[in-house]
């Protein structure tokens, strides 16, 4: 017993220094850092900042980083025994550079210097951020061009942190922030895995050298353009999006105008493998959305619009802007995360002034989720946006299966549903929680009910009044089916369905009366007609040295509208494969002439392209 007591006393004496060294826990060190003046101001300017702790000799090193991208903001050395702050970086009161030095450093950057060669003259000024300890150099090229370059210079090292030129200045999505949209799905290995599953499920490996195989590869080839886009190389990404667009439009027009027999194309996997892959990918995508997805402005706008509908307001002209008094955290660029909204009883809301540019059905689609989960007024986790995107993504899976079942029973249903969840660009839209699945869901189910004119018309109208691309399908779909087998009064019943769907969408404009229709037009069609964007060739004329193709764009738009109207009369006979092919061609044609194009729009056309490739046709 005495020996045991002596051993215990010895162990206590050995452990005492270690205990003394750990008086301050890791969580305590974070609390000390946050309580410092620099920590408090950092939390106000970056409320989403994360704090990590690690040992540094006898001290704790507390490091604060931005939430996204994870750029270091500040660090503290805290004595593990006493809790005293023994070091802090950055030191807010010291500037190592003058504004003139920061400007010289910025103008010497090779990327900036090369871009500025396009302009005859330019002026510069610099601002200093004491929290990040960086200089932001702004380069302007006159009233016609505006700001043409923006450079961040580290005050402590004198090195360029970021250099934005051309479209990257005003379009942050052109800067190539890692995971801005797809988050983890952008990982090259994961993206390629989806592509491989897509091909394995759909390609007939015993007849691989066929046009259908090339068509499937063309659907995936947008990934090349996306690779450049995700790295901020806009002037490479944009031209590369047009070859697959033009190829697919040509193929679909050829298939749609030439009625010819076609066998069903359902790959070579057994049904159990198709079902297993489908179930796994559904769960995997929903898991990614729950734990590793973002909500971009489109999804946030849906939640705001649903909130306005639930308040009995017109969802146009009432969206939060930045004209009121600030009430949120201050950002490094001087803006705030939220502002008081006088029209909403001074409620504190995050601004999204141009979020009311979509059809009224878009905002109605978010109403159930907002009614259940509510909305804080802030651009936060937005569970209503996540929920709405997931619900309509599952509706797309169900619609693809329903259409497949109608034309090929169980195996075709599994192939079509698996194609939706394996196509990486549908997952890309889901990871951004956009409203593009809403458009696709209504359009897919409209095709599934193609032989029921009223239901088909209602669903097409709902898709059209979510986003406006499906309006081009009205002439084509109004007269389906055609030929000797066309049922009587199918045209009138189809038009009645379109009218009924339009009336349902118009109910949301009732709070504004006749003036509400005008506001709706100005905020939606008016905004879309007048917008500019660097994500197509059509608006590149604003950059010196690049051609102005706006005239060609107008001509192609006229051709598209003319073709849409002509498809009400030709071809004289129209089966399901032709209907899908011509629908896909019209939607892709719409995307071809858009000023603002995005990879998020591919799910609009993908179902029709797939149906045209895999469904059977008994055309003579």
VOGU-3710 file (C-alpha; in Angstrom, 3 decimals, decimal comma):
1> xxxxxxxxxx> 0,000/0,000/0,000  2,806/2,418/0,895  4,498/1,724/-2,438  1,244/2,381/-4,294  0,689/5,652/-2,417  4,239/6,775/-3,168  3,760/5,939/-6,867  0,468/7,902/-6,962  2,131/10,914/-5,338  4,958/10,738/-7,878
11> xxxxxxxxxx> 2,452/10,649/-10,756  0,670/13,699/-9,364  3,929/15,631/-9,174  4,740/14,699/-12,775  1,246/15,665/-14,044  1,044/19,028/-12,252  3,247/20,938/-14,744  1,211/19,576/-17,657  -2,026/20,639/-15,973  -0,591/24,071/-15,310
21> xxxxxxxxxx> 0,407/24,349/-18,946  -3,192/23,637/-20,060  -5,130/26,096/-17,883  -6,558/27,678/-21,073  -8,478/25,259/-23,284  -8,717/25,479/-27,075  -12,246/26,850/-26,815  -11,074/29,316/-24,216  -8,331/30,541/-26,553  -10,939/31,152/-29,287
31> xxxxxxxxxx> -13,092/33,104/-26,820  -10,093/35,241/-25,823  -9,296/35,975/-29,482  -12,910/36,941/-30,189  -12,966/39,277/-27,205  -10,003/41,300/-28,508  -10,801/44,591/-30,309  -9,520/43,145/-33,571  -11,569/39,984/-33,053  -14,774/41,908/-32,387
41> xxxxxxxxxx> -14,369/44,068/-35,497  -13,499/40,975/-37,557  -16,718/39,232/-36,462  -18,743/42,289/-37,475  -17,181/42,437/-40,937  -17,025/38,638/-41,461  -19,824/36,986/-39,421  -19,180/33,623/-41,077  -15,461/33,539/-40,197  -14,159/30,250/-38,780
51> xxxxxxxxxx> -11,572/29,917/-35,978  -9,097/27,058/-35,682  -6,608/26,368/-32,875  -3,292/24,514/-32,746  -0,325/24,315/-30,380  2,609/26,633/-30,916  5,149/25,831/-28,172  3,827/27,174/-24,882  1,071/29,091/-26,700  -2,138/28,516/-28,616
61> xxxxxxxxxx> -2,188/29,776/-32,220  -5,706/30,939/-33,079  -6,261/31,455/-36,815  -9,362/33,183/-38,281  -10,365/32,506/-41,899  -13,083/33,710/-44,224  -15,967/31,268/-44,667  -15,599/31,313/-48,481  -13,035/31,442/-49,912  -10,998/30,334/-46,879
71> xxxxxxxxxx> -8,570/33,245/-46,913  -6,701/33,914/-43,614  -7,936/37,069/-41,887  -6,008/37,307/-38,631  -4,140/35,267/-36,019  -3,404/35,471/-32,282  -0,761/33,830/-30,069  -2,251/33,166/-26,627  -0,287/31,899/-23,615  -1,729/28,499/-22,678
81> xxxxxxxxxx> -1,074/29,044/-18,960  -2,131/32,655/-18,385  -4,425/33,400/-21,352  -2,388/36,488/-22,213  -2,290/37,572/-25,872  1,404/37,558/-26,719  1,079/38,213/-30,471  -1,470/39,394/-33,024  -1,376/39,697/-36,784  -2,324/41,806/-38,644
91> xxxxxxxxxx> -1,580/44,919/-36,637  -4,338/47,280/-37,662  -2,565/50,543/-36,936  0,471/49,967/-39,201  0,556/50,318/-42,983  3,622/49,118/-44,785  2,718/50,567/-48,200  1,461/53,894/-49,474  -1,353/54,016/-52,004  1,066/55,031/-54,766
101> xxxxxxxxxx> 3,236/51,976/-54,063  0,206/49,674/-54,144  -0,830/51,155/-57,514  2,634/50,615/-58,994  2,649/46,996/-57,821  -0,807/46,414/-59,308  0,039/47,919/-62,694  3,184/45,760/-62,960  1,161/42,561/-62,647  1,494/40,743/-66,025
111> xxxxxxxxxx> -2,218/39,953/-66,308  -3,223/43,544/-65,586  -0,549/45,060/-67,806  -1,584/42,866/-70,734  -5,275/43,768/-70,375  -4,634/47,507/-70,048  -2,882/47,539/-73,440  -6,389/47,560/-74,942  -7,146/51,023/-73,564  -5,672/54,336/-74,619
121> xxxxxxxxxx> -5,813/55,871/-71,161  -6,858/54,958/-67,644  -6,809/56,307/-64,086  -6,195/54,518/-60,801  -6,930/54,892/-57,106  -6,390/52,602/-54,099  -8,324/51,876/-50,896  -7,011/50,160/-47,746  -8,763/47,459/-45,694  -7,346/47,420/-42,166
131> xxxxxxxxxx> -8,954/44,078/-41,267  -7,542/42,136/-44,207  -4,494/44,386/-44,445  -4,870/44,609/-48,192  -4,950/47,410/-50,744  -7,577/47,318/-53,481  -6,455/49,138/-56,618  -9,228/50,253/-58,992  -8,376/51,000/-62,643  -10,881/53,008/-64,698
141> xxxxxxxxxx> -10,798/53,621/-68,463  -13,322/56,446/-68,714  -17,109/56,675/-68,640  -17,568/54,424/-71,683  -15,685/51,426/-70,273  -15,869/52,067/-66,530  -13,707/49,992/-64,177  -11,580/47,612/-66,236  -9,248/46,116/-63,615  -9,245/45,522/-59,875
151> xxxxxxxxxx> -6,212/44,302/-57,968  -5,746/43,259/-54,332  -2,250/43,816/-52,915  -1,086/42,401/-49,571  0,173/45,328/-47,492  2,593/43,148/-45,505  4,301/41,368/-48,393  3,721/43,740/-51,301  2,494/40,844/-53,432  -0,592/40,721/-55,632
161> xxxxxxxxxx> -3,232/38,523/-53,996  -5,881/38,732/-56,743  -5,967/40,463/-60,118  -9,332/40,816/-61,851  -9,627/42,156/-65,380  -12,417/42,608/-67,919  -15,609/40,747/-66,972  -14,081/39,582/-63,684  -14,334/43,097/-62,271  -18,118/43,376/-62,179
171> xxxxxxxxxx> -18,968/39,653/-62,327  -17,623/37,797/-59,305  -18,837/34,489/-60,791  -16,303/35,016/-63,598  -13,390/34,924/-61,156  -13,180/31,168/-60,819  -13,753/30,825/-57,087  -13,425/27,133/-56,290  -16,794/25,498/-55,757  -18,798/28,685/-56,340
181> xxxxxxxxxx> -21,705/26,690/-57,818  -21,194/22,932/-57,754  -19,100/22,813/-54,575  -17,803/19,248/-54,048  -19,313/18,108/-57,359  -16,642/20,193/-59,118  -13,991/17,765/-57,949  -12,610/16,346/-61,197  -12,713/12,737/-60,006  -16,319/12,986/-58,854
191> xxxxxxxxxx> -17,401/14,783/-62,031  -15,745/12,128/-64,210  -17,397/9,406/-62,148  -20,819/10,841/-63,005  -19,851/11,059/-66,678  -18,705/7,417/-66,698  -21,936/6,194/-65,065  -23,929/8,224/-67,606  -22,134/6,590/-70,532  -22,154/3,076/-69,065
201> xxxxxxxxxx> -25,903/3,280/-68,537  -26,817/4,658/-71,978  -24,226/3,530/-74,526  -24,821/0,309/-76,449  -21,302/-1,088/-76,067  -21,869/-3,687/-78,787  -22,574/-0,896/-81,293  -20,474/1,901/-79,914  -19,594/3,623/-83,202  -23,021/5,173/-83,819
211> xxxxxxxxxx> -24,349/8,748/-83,982  -26,159/8,183/-80,678  -22,871/7,607/-78,892  -21,543/10,854/-80,340  -24,728/12,604/-79,202  -24,201/11,401/-75,628  -20,578/12,554/-75,703  -21,749/15,946/-76,995  -24,070/16,266/-73,996  -21,083/15,717/-71,711
221> xxxxxxxxxx> -18,678/17,895/-73,729  -19,961/21,052/-72,047  -17,656/19,874/-69,243  -14,672/21,186/-71,220  -16,117/24,700/-71,234  -17,050/24,354/-67,556  -13,458/23,403/-66,681  -12,246/26,755/-67,990  -15,161/28,636/-66,422  -14,421/27,210/-62,975
231> xxxxxxxxxx> -10,884/28,588/-63,297  -11,982/32,080/-64,263  -10,924/31,745/-67,921  -14,078/33,267/-69,391  -12,592/34,056/-72,807  -11,820/30,343/-73,235  -14,959/28,969/-71,603  -17,525/30,925/-73,606  -16,396/29,980/-77,158  -16,190/26,315/-76,115
241> xxxxxxxxxx> -19,866/26,207/-75,136  -21,042/26,785/-78,720  -19,739/23,700/-80,614  -21,885/21,212/-78,618  -24,849/23,605/-78,754  -24,682/23,923/-82,541  -24,051/20,189/-83,050  -26,988/19,121/-80,869  -29,347/21,630/-82,487  -28,401/20,317/-85,929
251> xxxxxxxxxx> -28,869/16,677/-84,903  -32,232/17,333/-83,250  -33,573/19,305/-86,211  -32,512/16,451/-88,528  -34,276/13,894/-86,317  -37,367/16,059/-85,887  -37,991/16,841/-89,534  -37,236/13,361/-90,919  -39,772/10,836/-89,693  -38,135/7,418/-89,691
261> xxxxxxxxxx> -38,352/4,240/-87,595  -36,113/4,108/-84,526  -35,498/1,303/-82,090  -35,445/1,960/-78,368  -31,937/2,543/-77,033  -31,643/1,323/-73,446  -27,987/0,427/-73,022  -26,805/-2,989/-71,890  -27,038/-2,890/-68,095  -29,526/-5,293/-66,467
271> xxxxxxxxxx> -32,584/-3,728/-64,775  -31,313/-4,477/-61,266  -28,085/-2,548/-61,985  -30,043/0,393/-63,422  -32,280/0,465/-60,334  -29,341/0,172/-57,904  -27,400/2,976/-59,575  -30,485/5,199/-59,699  -31,305/4,762/-55,993  -27,678/5,277/-54,965
281> xxxxxxxxxx> -27,264/8,456/-57,040  -30,548/9,923/-55,791  -29,372/9,491/-52,203  -25,871/10,695/-52,971  -27,097/13,888/-54,667  -29,548/14,677/-51,879  -26,795/14,109/-49,339  -24,491/16,497/-51,171  -27,273/19,078/-51,252  -27,855/18,759/-47,515
291> xxxxxxxxxx> -24,219/18,941/-46,405  -22,196/20,567/-49,194  -24,346/22,883/-51,315  -24,762/26,615/-51,666  -27,769/28,785/-52,491  -27,055/31,337/-55,208  -29,103/34,478/-55,809  -31,656/32,612/-57,951  -32,627/30,275/-55,119  -32,612/33,105/-52,586
301> xxxxxxxxxx> -34,929/35,130/-54,843  -37,411/32,246/-54,851  -37,614/32,316/-51,055  -38,074/36,105/-51,004  -40,821/35,931/-53,635  -42,640/33,182/-51,721  -42,473/35,329/-48,584  -44,115/38,198/-50,477  -46,853/35,871/-51,772  -47,565/34,619/-48,247
311> xxxxxxxxxx> -47,841/38,249/-47,107  -50,463/38,866/-49,793  -48,145/41,102/-51,824  -47,228/41,242/-55,479  -43,876/39,448/-55,893  -42,639/42,211/-58,218  -41,219/45,585/-57,234  -41,168/44,594/-53,557  -37,830/42,789/-53,292  -35,277/43,957/-50,683
321> xxxxxxxxxx> -32,631/46,409/-51,872  -29,776/48,366/-50,293  -31,453/51,787/-50,174  -32,416/51,600/-46,497  -30,362/51,884/-43,330  -27,779/49,102/-42,893  -28,623/46,544/-40,216  -26,268/43,643/-40,960  -22,555/42,906/-40,900  -20,274/45,197/-42,862
331> xxxxxxxxxx> -18,359/43,648/-45,754  -14,825/44,565/-46,725  -16,067/46,454/-49,813  -18,163/48,788/-47,655  -21,545/47,158/-48,294  -23,632/45,409/-45,668  -25,244/41,995/-45,487  -28,711/43,423/-44,761  -30,654/46,689/-44,852  -33,890/48,038/-43,415
341> xxxxxxxxxx> -36,782/47,759/-45,890  -39,238/50,674/-45,470  -41,966/48,934/-47,503  -41,750/45,951/-45,111  -42,088/47,914/-41,837  -38,311/48,414/-41,627  -37,657/44,687/-41,515  -33,965/43,783/-41,771  -33,457/41,805/-45,010  -30,550/40,829/-47,247
351> xxxxxxxxxx> -30,771/42,633/-50,603  -31,520/40,906/-53,925  -32,973/43,825/-55,861  -33,118/42,073/-59,254  -34,517/38,800/-57,936  -38,030/39,511/-59,259  -37,162/38,774/-62,899  -38,784/35,332/-63,170  -42,318/34,157/-63,837  -44,909/34,099/-61,038
361> xxxxxxxxxx> -45,012/30,277/-60,906  -41,372/30,354/-59,796  -42,263/32,123/-56,556  -45,401/30,029/-56,007  -43,239/26,894/-56,162  -41,325/28,013/-53,048  -44,458/28,826/-51,007  -44,930/25,377/-49,370  -41,321/25,190/-48,169  -41,310/28,795/-46,898
371> xxxxxxxxxx> -44,633/28,194/-45,125  -43,079/25,221/-43,314  -39,553/26,456/-42,568  -40,111/30,236/-42,527  -37,524/32,836/-43,504  -35,324/34,946/-41,252  -35,014/37,799/-43,742  -31,359/36,949/-44,295  -29,398/35,162/-46,994  -28,469/32,352/-44,618
381> xxxxxxxxxx> -28,750/28,560/-44,955  -32,213/28,976/-46,568  -33,705/25,521/-45,880  -36,730/26,505/-47,984  -34,522/26,900/-51,068  -32,805/23,578/-50,413  -36,127/21,848/-49,878  -37,740/23,278/-53,007  -34,781/22,315/-55,204  -34,744/18,762/-53,848
391> xxxxxxxxxx> -38,510/18,309/-54,211  -38,519/19,409/-57,832  -35,400/17,384/-58,594  -37,261/14,300/-57,364  -40,231/15,416/-59,477  -37,898/15,415/-62,485  -36,770/11,870/-61,674  -40,392/10,785/-61,375  -41,348/12,513/-64,618  -38,478/10,908/-66,511
401> xxxxxxxxxx> -39,555/7,500/-65,185  -43,204/8,166/-66,102  -42,320/9,169/-69,662  -40,017/6,162/-70,000  -42,688/3,795/-68,679  -45,183/5,099/-71,228  -42,905/4,285/-74,157  -40,907/1,285/-72,923  -42,242/0,065/-69,602  -39,931/-0,717/-66,674
411> xxxxxxxxxx> -36,559/-0,855/-68,390  -37,073/2,425/-70,264  -38,366/4,055/-67,063  -35,183/3,050/-65,231  -32,944/4,233/-68,086  -34,593/7,678/-68,277  -34,616/8,203/-64,502  -30,987/7,092/-64,170  -29,974/9,388/-67,022  -31,327/12,393/-65,101
421> xxxxxxxxxx> -29,471/11,637/-61,862  -26,252/10,604/-63,661  -26,043/13,629/-65,963  -23,599/15,866/-64,059  -25,176/19,160/-65,105  -28,481/18,347/-63,394  -26,472/17,745/-60,227  -24,612/21,002/-60,861  -27,913/22,917/-60,825  -29,085/21,031/-57,739
431> xxxxxxxxxx> -25,887/21,905/-55,870  -26,502/25,607/-56,576  -30,177/25,284/-55,489  -31,464/27,180/-58,502  -35,003/27,236/-59,907  -34,021/25,365/-63,078  -35,386/22,046/-61,793  -38,822/23,691/-61,508  -38,870/24,495/-65,235  -37,587/21,023/-66,107
441> xxxxxxxxxx> -40,111/19,239/-63,862  -43,166/20,904/-65,421  -41,787/20,371/-68,942  -40,954/16,697/-68,324  -44,387/15,936/-66,911  -45,950/17,845/-69,793  -44,174/15,494/-72,188  -45,258/12,474/-70,133  -48,876/13,632/-70,661  -48,276/14,505/-74,305
451> xxxxxxxxxx> -51,397/12,647/-75,466  -53,636/14,429/-72,910  -53,986/17,919/-74,462  -55,436/19,759/-71,438  -52,936/18,405/-68,900  -50,096/18,853/-71,381  -51,106/22,475/-71,979  -51,440/23,294/-68,266  -48,013/21,864/-67,460  -46,348/23,615/-70,395
461> xxxxxxxxxx> -47,911/26,917/-69,324  -46,648/26,446/-65,750  -43,139/25,745/-67,087  -43,342/28,856/-69,296  -44,420/31,118/-66,453  -41,554/29,874/-64,275  -38,861/30,805/-66,778  -39,780/31,943/-70,244  -37,862/29,618/-72,591  -40,749/27,077/-72,924
471> xxxxxxxxxx> -42,940/29,784/-74,508  -41,244/28,777/-77,768  -42,836/25,325/-77,494  -46,446/26,556/-77,552  -46,986/26,378/-81,357  -45,331/22,947/-81,618  -47,111/21,358/-78,657  -50,519/22,860/-79,467  -50,876/20,580/-82,483  -49,755/17,199/-81,172
481> xxxxxxxxxx> -50,422/14,510/-82,240  -50,772/15,232/-85,943  -51,852/13,294/-88,962  -54,669/10,850/-89,492  -54,521/9,569/-85,914  -54,978/13,020/-84,347  -58,059/13,020/-82,040  -60,809/15,556/-82,791  -60,580/19,000/-81,173  -57,079/18,237/-79,827
491> xxxxxxxxxx> -55,928/21,721/-80,869  -58,756/23,435/-78,990  -58,188/21,283/-75,918  -54,453/21,998/-76,017  -55,083/25,745/-76,255  -57,564/25,461/-73,386  -54,864/23,829/-71,254  -52,422/26,631/-72,050  -55,053/29,217/-71,164  -55,901/27,455/-67,887
501> xxxxxxxxxx> -52,234/27,242/-66,857  -51,736/30,909/-67,717  -54,803/31,867/-65,663  -53,456/29,945/-62,671  -50,131/31,762/-62,949  -51,933/35,098/-63,325  -53,634/34,679/-59,957  -50,394/35,777/-58,316  -50,664/39,153/-60,088  -54,090/39,926/-58,603
511> xxxxxxxxxx> -52,739/41,905/-55,596  -51,364/44,487/-58,029  -54,397/44,726/-60,319  -53,772/46,001/-63,843  -50,752/47,927/-62,606  -49,359/44,622/-61,369  -49,247/43,334/-64,948  -47,216/46,370/-65,979  -44,828/45,940/-63,036  -44,491/42,234/-63,859
521> xxxxxxxxxx> -43,574/43,048/-67,475  -41,059/45,725/-66,518  -39,352/43,650/-63,822  -39,222/40,384/-65,812  -39,291/40,731/-69,604  -38,053/44,325/-69,472  -35,052/43,386/-67,360  -34,219/40,284/-69,416  -34,365/42,173/-72,722  -31,992/44,850/-71,464
531> xxxxxxxxxx> -29,413/42,851/-69,524  -25,779/42,472/-70,509  -23,454/39,610/-69,692  -19,951/38,347/-70,551  -21,152/34,722/-70,630  -21,980/34,717/-74,333  -20,280/36,005/-77,470  -23,098/38,462/-78,167  -22,093/41,132/-75,637  -18,313/41,003/-76,087
541> xxxxxxxxxx> -18,327/44,123/-78,256  -17,844/46,235/-75,124  -14,283/44,922/-74,813  -11,722/46,584/-77,119  -10,367/44,285/-79,793  -13,344/41,904/-79,745  -16,076/41,907/-82,447  -19,591/43,233/-81,910  -21,920/40,328/-82,778  -25,175/41,898/-81,585
551> xxxxxxxxxx> -26,459/42,163/-85,174  -25,927/38,446/-85,757  -27,642/37,709/-82,456  -30,732/39,696/-83,504  -30,869/37,856/-86,829  -30,629/34,452/-85,117  -33,341/35,450/-82,642  -35,632/36,314/-85,551  -34,902/32,938/-87,176  -35,668/31,151/-83,897
561> xxxxxxxxxx> -39,041/32,856/-83,426  -39,942/32,195/-87,074  -39,073/28,511/-86,742  -41,097/28,251/-83,547  -44,179/29,636/-85,303  -43,638/27,463/-88,409  -43,565/24,296/-86,309  -47,278/24,787/-85,648  -47,859/23,657/-89,261  -44,879/21,497/-90,238
571> xxxxxxxxxx> -44,149/18,642/-90,160  -47,593/17,303/-91,058  -47,039/14,092/-89,092  -45,478/14,206/-85,643  -44,661/11,343/-83,284  -43,196/11,434/-79,763  -39,568/11,209/-80,899  -40,049/14,100/-83,336  -41,838/16,115/-80,656  -38,920/15,578/-78,249
581> xxxxxxxxxx> -36,288/16,332/-80,899  -37,891/19,576/-82,070  -38,598/20,661/-78,479  -34,946/20,124/-77,587  -33,822/22,014/-80,685  -36,028/25,018/-79,795  -34,827/25,156/-76,190  -31,164/24,811/-77,199  -31,754/27,430/-79,899  -33,079/29,744/-77,199
591> xxxxxxxxxx> -29,941/29,114/-75,161  -27,773/29,706/-78,239  -29,056/33,281/-78,721  -29,208/34,217/-75,037  -27,036/37,113/-73,912  -26,658/35,571/-70,469  -26,050/31,820/-70,760  -25,226/29,421/-67,959  -24,469/25,724/-67,528  -27,404/25,769/-65,105
601> xxxxxxxxxx> -29,736/26,045/-68,124  -28,766/22,674/-69,616  -31,413/20,789/-67,558  -34,133/22,650/-69,524  -33,235/20,888/-72,768  -31,615/17,677/-71,500  -34,852/15,657/-71,045  -35,977/16,326/-74,619  -32,559/15,483/-76,054  -32,532/12,219/-74,121
611> xxxxxxxxxx> -36,069/11,263/-75,132  -35,193/11,891/-78,784  -32,195/9,563/-78,466  -33,655/6,647/-76,506  -37,382/6,431/-77,204  -38,662/4,146/-79,976  -40,390/5,499/-83,076  -42,722/3,669/-85,454  -42,765/6,476/-88,000  -43,068/5,259/-91,630
//
